[in-house]
Amino acid sequence: MRKLFAYLKTVNKYWLITWVAIYSSFLILDIIINGSLPVTIIKYLGIVLCLVYACKKWPKDYLLQIAFGFTLLADTILVFDHTATLGVFVFCIAQFFHLARLNSFHFNPKAFIVYLIIIGLVVIFGLFEHLDPRYPLAGVYLCTLIYNVIESIIWNKSEKSTPALCALIGFSLFLCCDINVGISYFSSIGDLPISFFAPANYLAWAFYYPSQVLISNSSKENHFKNVSKTK
């Protein structure tokens, strides 16, 4: 953790101030005026700026930029419908691009096609079982996210770099966020006590935003530059 704090000190102070301001603003406002338009705008702006930061900080890490582009698209969809099937699907695509960069730092079209086929087959199977498409999609998404957590663990153990630590903490927080999203959803439909709904909603974003900030600092760009130089 000391490496992480030392790294953050090297980040442009204006970005640090922006991250803290956005995070503290919606954490406080979510208690006072939960679910209001100003809070939603602040949250959405935070994700937009994560994409901007990734593009400026890591101009050659196209997979990281694409992953954040799909993340922003998914969040845009979910702003208008918190349980949209399309939003869950787009999040699946975002996780795939994160997996591609963590695993090999290159895009494999065949692997992407296979991934899409798997999603299609899982959804079709779910339809035969009379399941809402959101459930099989959420299953694929969760499996991919867990795989990203595992890849981050492997990367952090092998390299012990700050980007690797950012990935590990970031994807772990991402998983915590989605656990709370699940609790919130199941409490809203009566499968869990309704008293879980508000705390889970609050915690979901409390985990989500820092996860995105950390993941935006988890590029492998410098790692692969160094590898290419040694060859």
ChimeraX commands (.cxc) that place a marker at each C-alpha (Angstrom):
marker #1 position 0.00,0.00,0.00 radius 0.5
marker #1 position 2.92,2.36,0.61 radius 0.5
marker #1 position 3.85,2.02,-3.07 radius 0.5
marker #1 position 0.30,2.94,-4.04 radius 0.5
marker #1 position 0.27,6.09,-1.89 radius 0.5
marker #1 position 3.73,7.01,-3.16 radius 0.5
marker #1 position 2.50,6.58,-6.74 radius 0.5
marker #1 position -0.58,8.72,-6.11 radius 0.5
marker #1 position 1.70,11.51,-4.95 radius 0.5
marker #1 position 3.26,11.51,-8.43 radius 0.5
marker #1 position -0.13,11.93,-10.13 radius 0.5
marker #1 position -1.05,15.44,-11.24 radius 0.5
marker #1 position -2.54,17.17,-8.18 radius 0.5
marker #1 position -5.51,18.43,-10.17 radius 0.5
marker #1 position -6.56,14.87,-10.94 radius 0.5
marker #1 position -6.20,13.92,-7.26 radius 0.5
marker #1 position -8.29,16.91,-6.21 radius 0.5
marker #1 position -10.91,16.03,-8.83 radius 0.5
marker #1 position -11.14,12.39,-7.72 radius 0.5
marker #1 position -11.46,13.34,-4.05 radius 0.5
marker #1 position -13.97,16.10,-4.79 radius 0.5
marker #1 position -16.21,13.84,-6.89 radius 0.5
marker #1 position -16.03,10.94,-4.43 radius 0.5
marker #1 position -16.67,13.00,-1.30 radius 0.5
marker #1 position -19.44,14.99,-3.04 radius 0.5
marker #1 position -21.61,12.08,-4.02 radius 0.5
marker #1 position -20.95,10.16,-0.79 radius 0.5
marker #1 position -22.28,13.11,1.20 radius 0.5
marker #1 position -25.07,14.08,-1.21 radius 0.5
marker #1 position -26.25,10.46,-1.50 radius 0.5
marker #1 position -27.10,10.60,2.20 radius 0.5
marker #1 position -28.89,13.95,1.96 radius 0.5
marker #1 position -30.60,13.77,-1.46 radius 0.5
marker #1 position -30.24,10.14,-2.51 radius 0.5
marker #1 position -31.07,9.39,-6.13 radius 0.5
marker #1 position -31.36,13.04,-7.15 radius 0.5
marker #1 position -30.29,14.38,-10.55 radius 0.5
marker #1 position -27.26,16.33,-9.19 radius 0.5
marker #1 position -25.90,13.17,-7.56 radius 0.5
marker #1 position -26.39,11.18,-10.77 radius 0.5
marker #1 position -24.60,13.88,-12.79 radius 0.5
marker #1 position -21.62,13.89,-10.39 radius 0.5
marker #1 position -21.34,10.10,-10.54 radius 0.5
marker #1 position -21.61,10.06,-14.33 radius 0.5
marker #1 position -19.03,12.84,-14.65 radius 0.5
marker #1 position -16.66,10.76,-12.52 radius 0.5
marker #1 position -16.80,7.87,-15.01 radius 0.5
marker #1 position -16.43,10.22,-17.98 radius 0.5
marker #1 position -13.27,11.64,-16.41 radius 0.5
marker #1 position -11.87,8.14,-15.82 radius 0.5
marker #1 position -12.03,7.60,-19.59 radius 0.5
marker #1 position -10.44,11.01,-20.21 radius 0.5
marker #1 position -7.68,10.23,-17.70 radius 0.5
marker #1 position -6.96,6.81,-19.25 radius 0.5
marker #1 position -6.66,8.39,-22.71 radius 0.5
marker #1 position -4.33,11.15,-21.52 radius 0.5
marker #1 position -2.22,9.08,-19.11 radius 0.5
marker #1 position -1.87,5.96,-21.29 radius 0.5
marker #1 position -2.20,7.10,-24.92 radius 0.5
marker #1 position -0.96,3.77,-26.32 radius 0.5
marker #1 position -3.07,1.48,-24.13 radius 0.5
marker #1 position -5.98,1.20,-26.52 radius 0.5
marker #1 position -7.52,-1.79,-24.74 radius 0.5
marker #1 position -7.77,0.17,-21.49 radius 0.5
marker #1 position -9.37,3.06,-23.37 radius 0.5
marker #1 position -11.83,0.75,-25.16 radius 0.5
marker #1 position -12.72,-0.97,-21.88 radius 0.5
marker #1 position -13.49,2.40,-20.29 radius 0.5
marker #1 position -15.41,3.43,-23.39 radius 0.5
marker #1 position -17.71,0.43,-22.99 radius 0.5
marker #1 position -17.92,1.05,-19.24 radius 0.5
marker #1 position -19.09,4.60,-19.93 radius 0.5
marker #1 position -21.59,3.33,-22.53 radius 0.5
marker #1 position -22.99,0.79,-20.06 radius 0.5
marker #1 position -23.30,3.43,-17.34 radius 0.5
marker #1 position -25.04,5.75,-19.83 radius 0.5
marker #1 position -27.61,3.04,-20.58 radius 0.5
marker #1 position -28.10,2.26,-16.90 radius 0.5
marker #1 position -28.63,5.94,-16.05 radius 0.5
marker #1 position -31.94,5.69,-17.90 radius 0.5
marker #1 position -32.80,2.13,-16.82 radius 0.5
marker #1 position -31.00,0.71,-13.76 radius 0.5
marker #1 position -31.78,-2.89,-14.76 radius 0.5
marker #1 position -31.43,-2.66,-18.57 radius 0.5
marker #1 position -30.42,-5.93,-20.22 radius 0.5
marker #1 position -28.36,-4.02,-22.81 radius 0.5
marker #1 position -26.42,-2.30,-20.02 radius 0.5
marker #1 position -25.43,-5.65,-18.52 radius 0.5
marker #1 position -24.36,-6.92,-21.96 radius 0.5
marker #1 position -22.18,-3.86,-22.57 radius 0.5
marker #1 position -20.56,-4.34,-19.16 radius 0.5
marker #1 position -19.70,-7.90,-20.27 radius 0.5
marker #1 position -17.88,-6.44,-23.29 radius 0.5
marker #1 position -16.02,-3.97,-21.06 radius 0.5
marker #1 position -14.84,-6.80,-18.83 radius 0.5
marker #1 position -13.65,-8.77,-21.88 radius 0.5
marker #1 position -11.39,-5.91,-22.97 radius 0.5
marker #1 position -10.00,-5.61,-19.45 radius 0.5
marker #1 position -9.33,-9.34,-19.52 radius 0.5
marker #1 position -7.60,-9.06,-22.90 radius 0.5
marker #1 position -5.20,-6.41,-21.64 radius 0.5
marker #1 position -4.50,-8.15,-18.33 radius 0.5
marker #1 position -3.97,-11.51,-19.96 radius 0.5
marker #1 position -1.92,-10.68,-23.04 radius 0.5
marker #1 position -2.11,-6.95,-23.82 radius 0.5
marker #1 position -3.52,-7.58,-27.28 radius 0.5
marker #1 position -6.94,-8.01,-28.84 radius 0.5
marker #1 position -7.69,-11.49,-30.19 radius 0.5
marker #1 position -10.65,-11.32,-32.61 radius 0.5
marker #1 position -11.19,-15.11,-32.40 radius 0.5
marker #1 position -11.34,-15.00,-28.61 radius 0.5
marker #1 position -13.83,-12.11,-28.80 radius 0.5
marker #1 position -16.05,-14.04,-31.24 radius 0.5
marker #1 position -15.93,-17.09,-28.96 radius 0.5
marker #1 position -16.85,-14.87,-26.01 radius 0.5
marker #1 position -19.85,-13.48,-27.90 radius 0.5
marker #1 position -20.92,-16.99,-28.89 radius 0.5
marker #1 position -20.71,-18.10,-25.25 radius 0.5
marker #1 position -22.87,-15.13,-24.24 radius 0.5
marker #1 position -25.38,-16.00,-26.96 radius 0.5
marker #1 position -25.55,-19.67,-25.98 radius 0.5
marker #1 position -25.92,-18.86,-22.28 radius 0.5
marker #1 position -28.75,-16.42,-23.02 radius 0.5
marker #1 position -30.51,-18.93,-25.34 radius 0.5
marker #1 position -30.22,-21.65,-22.69 radius 0.5
marker #1 position -31.67,-19.21,-20.18 radius 0.5
marker #1 position -34.61,-18.48,-22.46 radius 0.5
marker #1 position -35.35,-22.19,-22.75 radius 0.5
marker #1 position -35.37,-22.27,-18.95 radius 0.5
marker #1 position -37.70,-19.22,-18.93 radius 0.5
marker #1 position -35.06,-17.01,-17.35 radius 0.5
marker #1 position -34.91,-13.27,-17.79 radius 0.5
marker #1 position -31.87,-12.60,-20.12 radius 0.5
marker #1 position -30.37,-10.37,-17.42 radius 0.5
marker #1 position -29.64,-13.40,-15.22 radius 0.5
marker #1 position -27.48,-15.40,-17.69 radius 0.5
marker #1 position -25.80,-12.17,-18.81 radius 0.5
marker #1 position -25.06,-11.28,-15.20 radius 0.5
marker #1 position -23.60,-14.77,-14.75 radius 0.5
marker #1 position -21.22,-14.31,-17.69 radius 0.5
marker #1 position -20.32,-10.83,-16.47 radius 0.5
marker #1 position -19.60,-12.05,-12.94 radius 0.5
marker #1 position -17.42,-14.92,-14.21 radius 0.5
marker #1 position -15.42,-12.52,-16.39 radius 0.5
marker #1 position -15.00,-10.06,-13.52 radius 0.5
marker #1 position -13.80,-12.82,-11.18 radius 0.5
marker #1 position -11.37,-13.92,-13.90 radius 0.5
marker #1 position -10.05,-10.33,-13.99 radius 0.5
marker #1 position -9.58,-10.40,-10.22 radius 0.5
marker #1 position -7.61,-13.65,-10.58 radius 0.5
marker #1 position -5.49,-12.20,-13.42 radius 0.5
marker #1 position -4.78,-9.17,-11.23 radius 0.5
marker #1 position -3.67,-11.42,-8.37 radius 0.5
marker #1 position -1.33,-13.30,-10.71 radius 0.5
marker #1 position 0.06,-10.06,-12.15 radius 0.5
marker #1 position 0.61,-8.55,-8.70 radius 0.5
marker #1 position 2.38,-11.66,-7.43 radius 0.5
marker #1 position 4.68,-11.85,-10.44 radius 0.5
marker #1 position 5.54,-8.17,-10.83 radius 0.5
marker #1 position 4.82,-6.29,-7.57 radius 0.5
marker #1 position 4.38,-3.06,-9.54 radius 0.5
marker #1 position 2.08,-0.16,-8.72 radius 0.5
marker #1 position -0.15,-0.71,-11.81 radius 0.5
marker #1 position -0.51,-4.37,-10.80 radius 0.5
marker #1 position -1.53,-3.33,-7.28 radius 0.5
marker #1 position -3.98,-0.78,-8.72 radius 0.5
marker #1 position -5.51,-3.56,-10.83 radius 0.5
marker #1 position -5.77,-5.93,-7.86 radius 0.5
marker #1 position -7.41,-3.42,-5.53 radius 0.5
marker #1 position -9.48,-1.91,-8.34 radius 0.5
marker #1 position -11.02,-5.17,-9.57 radius 0.5
marker #1 position -11.53,-6.37,-5.99 radius 0.5
marker #1 position -13.50,-3.18,-5.26 radius 0.5
marker #1 position -15.35,-3.70,-8.55 radius 0.5
marker #1 position -16.41,-7.14,-7.31 radius 0.5
marker #1 position -17.52,-5.67,-3.96 radius 0.5
marker #1 position -19.56,-3.11,-5.90 radius 0.5
marker #1 position -21.36,-5.77,-7.92 radius 0.5
marker #1 position -22.07,-7.88,-4.85 radius 0.5
marker #1 position -23.91,-4.85,-3.47 radius 0.5
marker #1 position -25.64,-4.29,-6.82 radius 0.5
marker #1 position -26.93,-7.86,-6.57 radius 0.5
marker #1 position -28.09,-7.36,-2.98 radius 0.5
marker #1 position -29.84,-4.14,-4.00 radius 0.5
marker #1 position -31.60,-5.79,-6.93 radius 0.5
marker #1 position -32.79,-8.86,-5.03 radius 0.5
marker #1 position -34.02,-6.70,-2.17 radius 0.5
marker #1 position -35.97,-4.55,-4.66 radius 0.5
marker #1 position -37.83,-7.60,-6.00 radius 0.5
marker #1 position -38.51,-9.04,-2.55 radius 0.5
marker #1 position -36.00,-11.92,-2.49 radius 0.5
marker #1 position -34.04,-10.14,0.25 radius 0.5
marker #1 position -35.29,-7.79,2.99 radius 0.5
marker #1 position -36.12,-4.34,1.62 radius 0.5
marker #1 position -34.01,-2.85,4.43 radius 0.5
marker #1 position -30.93,-4.03,2.47 radius 0.5
marker #1 position -31.83,-1.88,-0.56 radius 0.5
marker #1 position -30.64,1.59,0.48 radius 0.5
marker #1 position -27.36,0.53,2.17 radius 0.5
marker #1 position -26.46,-1.74,-0.76 radius 0.5
marker #1 position -27.16,1.04,-3.26 radius 0.5
marker #1 position -24.96,3.41,-1.29 radius 0.5
marker #1 position -22.11,0.91,-0.92 radius 0.5
marker #1 position -22.24,-0.05,-4.60 radius 0.5
marker #1 position -21.07,3.42,-5.67 radius 0.5
marker #1 position -18.80,3.76,-2.63 radius 0.5
marker #1 position -16.90,0.77,-4.08 radius 0.5
marker #1 position -17.48,1.45,-7.79 radius 0.5
marker #1 position -15.95,4.89,-8.24 radius 0.5
marker #1 position -12.60,4.20,-6.50 radius 0.5
marker #1 position -12.43,0.90,-8.41 radius 0.5
marker #1 position -12.61,2.81,-11.70 radius 0.5
marker #1 position -10.03,5.37,-10.61 radius 0.5
marker #1 position -7.62,2.61,-9.61 radius 0.5
marker #1 position -8.26,0.57,-12.77 radius 0.5
marker #1 position -7.58,3.69,-14.86 radius 0.5
marker #1 position -4.09,3.60,-13.26 radius 0.5
marker #1 position -3.52,-0.09,-13.98 radius 0.5
marker #1 position -2.17,0.12,-17.51 radius 0.5
marker #1 position 0.44,-2.37,-18.69 radius 0.5
marker #1 position 1.74,0.11,-21.26 radius 0.5
marker #1 position 5.04,0.82,-19.49 radius 0.5
marker #1 position 5.51,-2.87,-18.70 radius 0.5
marker #1 position 5.37,-3.85,-22.35 radius 0.5
marker #1 position 7.61,-0.97,-23.36 radius 0.5
marker #1 position 10.24,-2.30,-20.98 radius 0.5
marker #1 position 9.80,-5.86,-22.24 radius 0.5
marker #1 position 10.24,-4.76,-25.86 radius 0.5
marker #1 position 13.39,-2.82,-24.98 radius 0.5
marker #1 position 15.01,-5.90,-23.43 radius 0.5
marker #1 position 14.38,-8.06,-26.51 radius 0.5
marker link #1:1,2 radius 0.2
marker link #1:2,3 radius 0.2
marker link #1:3,4 radius 0.2
marker link #1:4,5 radius 0.2
marker link #1:5,6 radius 0.2
marker link #1:6,7 radius 0.2
marker link #1:7,8 radius 0.2
marker link #1:8,9 radius 0.2
marker link #1:9,10 radius 0.2
marker link #1:10,11 radius 0.2
marker link #1:11,12 radius 0.2
marker link #1:12,13 radius 0.2
marker link #1:13,14 radius 0.2
marker link #1:14,15 radius 0.2
marker link #1:15,16 radius 0.2
marker link #1:16,17 radius 0.2
marker link #1:17,18 radius 0.2
marker link #1:18,19 radius 0.2
marker link #1:19,20 radius 0.2
marker link #1:20,21 radius 0.2
marker link #1:21,22 radius 0.2
marker link #1:22,23 radius 0.2
marker link #1:23,24 radius 0.2
marker link #1:24,25 radius 0.2
marker link #1:25,26 radius 0.2
marker link #1:26,27 radius 0.2
marker link #1:27,28 radius 0.2
marker link #1:28,29 radius 0.2
marker link #1:29,30 radius 0.2
marker link #1:30,31 radius 0.2
marker link #1:31,32 radius 0.2
marker link #1:32,33 radius 0.2
marker link #1:33,34 radius 0.2
marker link #1:34,35 radius 0.2
marker link #1:35,36 radius 0.2
marker link #1:36,37 radius 0.2
marker link #1:37,38 radius 0.2
marker link #1:38,39 radius 0.2
marker link #1:39,40 radius 0.2
marker link #1:40,41 radius 0.2
marker link #1:41,42 radius 0.2
marker link #1:42,43 radius 0.2
marker link #1:43,44 radius 0.2
marker link #1:44,45 radius 0.2
marker link #1:45,46 radius 0.2
marker link #1:46,47 radius 0.2
marker link #1:47,48 radius 0.2
marker link #1:48,49 radius 0.2
marker link #1:49,50 radius 0.2
marker link #1:50,51 radius 0.2
marker link #1:51,52 radius 0.2
marker link #1:52,53 radius 0.2
marker link #1:53,54 radius 0.2
marker link #1:54,55 radius 0.2
marker link #1:55,56 radius 0.2
marker link #1:56,57 radius 0.2
marker link #1:57,58 radius 0.2
marker link #1:58,59 radius 0.2
marker link #1:59,60 radius 0.2
marker link #1:60,61 radius 0.2
marker link #1:61,62 radius 0.2
marker link #1:62,63 radius 0.2
marker link #1:63,64 radius 0.2
marker link #1:64,65 radius 0.2
marker link #1:65,66 radius 0.2
marker link #1:66,67 radius 0.2
marker link #1:67,68 radius 0.2
marker link #1:68,69 radius 0.2
marker link #1:69,70 radius 0.2
marker link #1:70,71 radius 0.2
marker link #1:71,72 radius 0.2
marker link #1:72,73 radius 0.2
marker link #1:73,74 radius 0.2
marker link #1:74,75 radius 0.2
marker link #1:75,76 radius 0.2
marker link #1:76,77 radius 0.2
marker link #1:77,78 radius 0.2
marker link #1:78,79 radius 0.2
marker link #1:79,80 radius 0.2
marker link #1:80,81 radius 0.2
marker link #1:81,82 radius 0.2
marker link #1:82,83 radius 0.2
marker link #1:83,84 radius 0.2
marker link #1:84,85 radius 0.2
marker link #1:85,86 radius 0.2
marker link #1:86,87 radius 0.2
marker link #1:87,88 radius 0.2
marker link #1:88,89 radius 0.2
marker link #1:89,90 radius 0.2
marker link #1:90,91 radius 0.2
marker link #1:91,92 radius 0.2
marker link #1:92,93 radius 0.2
marker link #1:93,94 radius 0.2
marker link #1:94,95 radius 0.2
marker link #1:95,96 radius 0.2
marker link #1:96,97 radius 0.2
marker link #1:97,98 radius 0.2
marker link #1:98,99 radius 0.2
marker link #1:99,100 radius 0.2
marker link #1:100,101 radius 0.2
marker link #1:101,102 radius 0.2
marker link #1:102,103 radius 0.2
marker link #1:103,104 radius 0.2
marker link #1:104,105 radius 0.2
marker link #1:105,106 radius 0.2
marker link #1:106,107 radius 0.2
marker link #1:107,108 radius 0.2
marker link #1:108,109 radius 0.2
marker link #1:109,110 radius 0.2
marker link #1:110,111 radius 0.2
marker link #1:111,112 radius 0.2
marker link #1:112,113 radius 0.2
marker link #1:113,114 radius 0.2
marker link #1:114,115 radius 0.2
marker link #1:115,116 radius 0.2
marker link #1:116,117 radius 0.2
marker link #1:117,118 radius 0.2
marker link #1:118,119 radius 0.2
marker link #1:119,120 radius 0.2
marker link #1:120,121 radius 0.2
marker link #1:121,122 radius 0.2
marker link #1:122,123 radius 0.2
marker link #1:123,124 radius 0.2
marker link #1:124,125 radius 0.2
marker link #1:125,126 radius 0.2
marker link #1:126,127 radius 0.2
marker link #1:127,128 radius 0.2
marker link #1:128,129 radius 0.2
marker link #1:129,130 radius 0.2
marker link #1:130,131 radius 0.2
marker link #1:131,132 radius 0.2
marker link #1:132,133 radius 0.2
marker link #1:133,134 radius 0.2
marker link #1:134,135 radius 0.2
marker link #1:135,136 radius 0.2
marker link #1:136,137 radius 0.2
marker link #1:137,138 radius 0.2
marker link #1:138,139 radius 0.2
marker link #1:139,140 radius 0.2
marker link #1:140,141 radius 0.2
marker link #1:141,142 radius 0.2
marker link #1:142,143 radius 0.2
marker link #1:143,144 radius 0.2
marker link #1:144,145 radius 0.2
marker link #1:145,146 radius 0.2
marker link #1:146,147 radius 0.2
marker link #1:147,148 radius 0.2
marker link #1:148,149 radius 0.2
marker link #1:149,150 radius 0.2
marker link #1:150,151 radius 0.2
marker link #1:151,152 radius 0.2
marker link #1:152,153 radius 0.2
marker link #1:153,154 radius 0.2
marker link #1:154,155 radius 0.2
marker link #1:155,156 radius 0.2
marker link #1:156,157 radius 0.2
marker link #1:157,158 radius 0.2
marker link #1:158,159 radius 0.2
marker link #1:159,160 radius 0.2
marker link #1:160,161 radius 0.2
marker link #1:161,162 radius 0.2
marker link #1:162,163 radius 0.2
marker link #1:163,164 radius 0.2
marker link #1:164,165 radius 0.2
marker link #1:165,166 radius 0.2
marker link #1:166,167 radius 0.2
marker link #1:167,168 radius 0.2
marker link #1:168,169 radius 0.2
marker link #1:169,170 radius 0.2
marker link #1:170,171 radius 0.2
marker link #1:171,172 radius 0.2
marker link #1:172,173 radius 0.2
marker link #1:173,174 radius 0.2
marker link #1:174,175 radius 0.2
marker link #1:175,176 radius 0.2
marker link #1:176,177 radius 0.2
marker link #1:177,178 radius 0.2
marker link #1:178,179 radius 0.2
marker link #1:179,180 radius 0.2
marker link #1:180,181 radius 0.2
marker link #1:181,182 radius 0.2
marker link #1:182,183 radius 0.2
marker link #1:183,184 radius 0.2
marker link #1:184,185 radius 0.2
marker link #1:185,186 radius 0.2
marker link #1:186,187 radius 0.2
marker link #1:187,188 radius 0.2
marker link #1:188,189 radius 0.2
marker link #1:189,190 radius 0.2
marker link #1:190,191 radius 0.2
marker link #1:191,192 radius 0.2
marker link #1:192,193 radius 0.2
marker link #1:193,194 radius 0.2
marker link #1:194,195 radius 0.2
marker link #1:195,196 radius 0.2
marker link #1:196,197 radius 0.2
marker link #1:197,198 radius 0.2
marker link #1:198,199 radius 0.2
marker link #1:199,200 radius 0.2
marker link #1:200,201 radius 0.2
marker link #1:201,202 radius 0.2
marker link #1:202,203 radius 0.2
marker link #1:203,204 radius 0.2
marker link #1:204,205 radius 0.2
marker link #1:205,206 radius 0.2
marker link #1:206,207 radius 0.2
marker link #1:207,208 radius 0.2
marker link #1:208,209 radius 0.2
marker link #1:209,210 radius 0.2
marker link #1:210,211 radius 0.2
marker link #1:211,212 radius 0.2
marker link #1:212,213 radius 0.2
marker link #1:213,214 radius 0.2
marker link #1:214,215 radius 0.2
marker link #1:215,216 radius 0.2
marker link #1:216,217 radius 0.2
marker link #1:217,218 radius 0.2
marker link #1:218,219 radius 0.2
marker link #1:219,220 radius 0.2
marker link #1:220,221 radius 0.2
marker link #1:221,222 radius 0.2
marker link #1:222,223 radius 0.2
marker link #1:223,224 radius 0.2
marker link #1:224,225 radius 0.2
marker link #1:225,226 radius 0.2
marker link #1:226,227 radius 0.2
marker link #1:227,228 radius 0.2
marker link #1:228,229 radius 0.2
marker link #1:229,230 radius 0.2
marker link #1:230,231 radius 0.2
view
